[in-house]
Amino acid sequence: MSMKLQLYKTLWGHQGPLTAAADQALASGCVGLEGNADRLPRAELREALQSRGLSYIQEIVTAGGYVPRRHDTVQQHLADVERQLQLGQSLQPEFVTIIGGCDAWSLEQSVHFFGEAQAIATGMDIVCSFETHRSRSLFNPWVTLAALERLPELRLTCDFSHWVVVMERQLDDDMDAVREVAKHAHHIHARVGYDQGPQVPHPAAPEYAAALASHQRYWETIWSSLQSRGRKHCTMTPEFGPDGYLHTLPYTAQPVADLEQINAWMARSERQHFQRWQEGVRL
């Protein structure tokens, strides 16, 4: 049986009732929602999921916002993981993706955090993966590879757009690193970064075709690894978002594109891309 692509809709940047997000997910062929249970009305989220028969990926963020509080300790990050894992249990997530750690930590601190966080999740019978996210412990390929050498069982949520802006270049010259990281990939965040930012204004724009193609090559590398590991499905969340990611016009701050339409386009595009990849067409 061939591997299936399962698309999820992000709740990051969603405005309005969560039932509307659930309806949008169904309309775009998504199987579930991904979002932060600590920042969403959980009763409303549970109703939206259950009434539409959708699954859920829980997001956990440690030490405050997406950029962590600089001087929080490893133990404070771990306390956030444990609290939010307990918080999300009633939502029965398929798995949990964790934005954790700090880019200023030593390798020893990061390895300690990942090992303990994984142990906490395992003790609660929850599968977790850790996101490659700037400002966090896995903010570039090299520290990620070093951590994986110490913790080969670590699962990753791969968002390579963060690495692209940190490195100020695409990863085409570092595909050896991509292939090694892909061996640990569990989930994909499908956002397209470019040399000076984590999010192109619109992934369909011809001026960003090369950036899109580069990211699609990274995702194909992950699909190949997952398939070789016997995975029956690959999960992917188109994750274009607000908060300075979405480009706006000067003075008026008007968005240059519609966020919902961008993510819907990305979902359609990757469904078609995955089909071509399964048919043997490679970028």
C-alpha positions in Angstrom: 0.0 0.0 0.0 1.4 3.4 -0.9 2.0 6.1 1.6 -0.8 8.7 2.0 -0.5 12.5 2.5 -2.6 13.8 5.4 -3.0 17.6 5.4 -3.8 19.6 8.5 -5.1 23.2 8.8 -3.2 25.5 11.1 -5.2 27.6 13.6 -2.4 30.2 13.7 -3.9 33.4 12.5 -7.4 32.1 12.3 -10.1 34.7 13.0 -13.6 33.8 14.1 -15.2 30.7 15.5 -13.3 27.4 15.4 -16.2 25.6 13.7 -15.5 27.9 10.7 -11.9 26.7 10.7 -13.1 23.1 10.9 -15.4 23.7 7.9 -12.5 25.3 6.0 -10.3 22.3 6.8 -12.9 19.9 5.4 -13.4 22.1 2.3 -9.7 22.0 1.5 -9.4 18.3 2.1 -7.6 18.5 5.4 -8.0 15.6 7.9 -7.6 17.8 11.0 -6.5 21.0 12.8 -3.2 22.0 14.3 -3.1 24.5 17.1 -2.0 25.5 20.6 -4.4 24.2 23.2 -2.9 26.6 25.8 -4.1 29.6 23.7 -7.4 28.4 22.3 -10.8 27.9 23.9 -10.5 24.2 24.6 -14.3 23.4 24.8 -14.9 25.2 21.5 -11.9 23.4 19.9 -13.2 20.0 21.2 -16.6 20.7 19.8 -15.2 21.8 16.4 -13.1 18.6 16.2 -15.7 16.1 17.3 -18.6 17.6 15.4 -16.7 17.5 12.1 -14.8 14.2 12.7 -11.4 15.9 12.5 -8.2 14.8 14.2 -5.9 17.2 16.1 -2.2 18.0 16.3 -1.4 19.8 19.5 1.3 22.6 19.5 3.3 23.3 22.6 5.4 26.5 23.1 7.7 26.7 26.1 8.9 29.8 28.0 6.4 32.3 26.9 5.9 33.2 23.2 7.4 31.8 20.0 10.6 33.6 21.0 11.4 32.2 24.5 12.1 34.2 27.6 15.9 34.4 27.4 16.7 33.4 31.0 14.1 30.7 31.7 15.9 27.5 32.9 15.7 24.0 31.3 13.5 23.0 34.2 11.1 25.9 33.5 10.8 24.8 29.8 10.2 21.2 31.0 7.5 22.4 33.4 5.8 24.1 30.4 5.9 20.9 28.4 4.4 18.8 31.2 1.7 21.3 32.0 0.6 21.6 28.3 0.7 17.9 27.7 -1.7 17.4 30.5 -3.8 20.3 29.2 -4.2 18.8 25.8 -4.9 15.2 26.8 -8.7 15.7 26.8 -8.4 16.7 23.1 -6.8 13.3 22.2 -4.1 14.7 19.9 -2.7 12.4 17.2 0.7 13.7 18.4 2.2 16.8 19.9 4.7 19.2 18.2 6.9 21.1 20.6 8.6 24.5 20.0 11.1 24.3 22.8 14.5 25.1 24.1 16.6 28.2 23.4 19.2 29.1 20.8 21.6 30.5 23.5 21.8 27.2 25.3 24.8 24.9 25.2 24.4 21.6 23.5 24.4 19.8 26.8 21.4 21.9 28.0 19.5 21.3 24.8 20.1 17.5 24.9 19.0 17.4 28.5 15.8 19.3 27.7 15.0 17.1 24.7 15.7 13.9 26.6 13.6 14.8 29.6 10.7 16.2 27.5 10.6 13.0 25.5 10.6 11.0 28.7 7.7 13.0 30.1 5.7 12.5 26.9 6.5 8.8 26.7 5.4 8.4 30.4 2.0 9.9 29.3 1.9 7.6 26.3 2.0 10.7 23.9 4.1 10.9 20.7 6.0 14.2 20.5 8.2 15.8 17.9 10.4 18.9 18.2 10.2 21.7 15.7 13.2 23.1 13.8 12.5 26.7 14.8 14.6 29.8 14.9 15.3 31.3 18.4 15.0 27.7 19.7 17.5 24.9 20.3 17.1 23.5 16.7 17.6 26.8 15.0 20.1 25.6 12.3 21.1 22.3 10.7 24.4 22.0 12.5 23.2 22.1 16.1 20.3 19.9 15.1 22.7 17.2 13.7 24.8 17.5 16.9 21.7 16.9 19.1 20.6 14.0 16.9 24.0 12.3 17.4 23.3 12.4 21.1 19.6 11.5 20.9 19.1 9.4 17.7 15.5 8.5 18.8 14.4 12.2 18.6 11.5 13.0 16.3 11.4 16.3 14.4 8.8 18.6 13.0 10.6 20.0 10.0 10.0 23.7 9.2 13.0 24.5 7.0 11.8 28.0 6.3 13.4 28.9 9.7 16.8 27.5 8.7 16.7 29.4 5.4 16.3 32.8 7.0 18.9 31.9 9.7 21.4 30.8 7.1 20.4 33.5 4.5 20.3 30.9 1.8 18.4 27.8 0.6 19.6 24.4 1.7 20.4 23.1 -1.8 24.1 23.1 -1.1 23.5 21.3 2.2 21.3 18.4 1.1 23.5 16.0 3.0 22.3 17.6 6.2 18.7 17.6 4.9 18.9 13.9 4.2 20.3 13.1 7.6 17.6 15.3 9.3 14.9 13.6 7.2 15.7 10.3 8.9 14.2 11.8 12.0 11.3 13.7 10.4 7.9 13.0 11.9 5.8 16.0 10.6 6.2 18.8 8.0 5.3 22.5 8.3 4.8 23.6 4.7 5.9 27.2 4.6 8.3 28.6 2.0 11.1 30.8 3.3 13.6 32.9 1.3 17.0 34.3 2.0 15.8 37.3 4.0 12.6 36.0 5.6 10.7 32.9 6.8 7.7 33.5 4.5 7.5 34.5 0.9 4.6 37.0 0.2 2.8 34.3 -1.9 4.2 30.8 -2.8 2.5 31.0 -6.2 4.3 34.1 -7.3 6.7 33.4 -10.1 9.5 35.4 -8.5 9.5 32.9 -5.7 9.3 29.8 -7.9 12.9 28.8 -7.1 12.3 29.1 -3.3 9.2 26.9 -3.6 11.0 24.3 -5.7 13.9 24.2 -3.1 11.4 23.5 -0.3 9.6 20.9 -2.3 12.9 19.1 -2.8 13.4 19.1 1.0 9.9 17.7 1.5 10.5 15.0 -1.1 13.6 14.0 0.9 11.4 13.6 3.9 8.7 11.6 2.0 11.4 9.2 0.7 12.7 8.7 4.3 9.2 8.1 5.7 8.3 5.7 3.0 11.6 3.8 3.5 10.7 3.6 7.2 7.3 2.0 6.4 5.2 4.9 7.3 1.6 4.6 6.0 1.0 8.3 5.9 2.9 11.6 6.0 1.4 14.6 7.9 1.8 18.1 6.6 0.5 21.5 7.8 0.6 24.4 5.4 1.7 27.1 7.9 1.8 30.5 6.5 0.9 32.9 9.3 0.5 36.4 10.6 2.6 38.2 13.3 5.1 39.8 10.9 5.3 36.7 8.7 2.6 38.0 6.3 3.9 40.9 4.3 2.0 44.2 4.6 2.0 47.5 2.7 3.7 50.4 4.4 1.6 53.0 6.2 -1.7 51.2 5.8 -0.4 47.8 7.1 -2.8 46.1 4.6 -1.8 42.4 4.0 -0.5 41.8 0.5 -2.3 38.5 0.3 -5.1 36.6 2.0 -3.7 34.2 4.6 -6.5 31.7 4.3 -6.2 31.7 0.5 -2.4 31.2 0.7 -2.7 28.2 3.0 -5.5 26.7 0.8 -3.3 27.2 -2.3 -0.4 25.5 -0.5 -2.6 22.5 0.5 -3.8 22.1 -3.2 -0.3 22.5 -4.5 1.2 19.9 -2.1 -1.5 17.4 -2.8 -0.7 17.7 -6.5 3.1 17.6 -5.8 2.7 14.5 -3.6 0.8 12.8 -6.4 3.5 13.6 -9.0 6.2 12.4 -6.6 4.4 9.1 -6.1 4.2 8.7 -9.9 8.0 9.1 -10.0 8.3 12.7 -11.0 11.1 14.3 -9.0 12.2 17.9 -8.8 
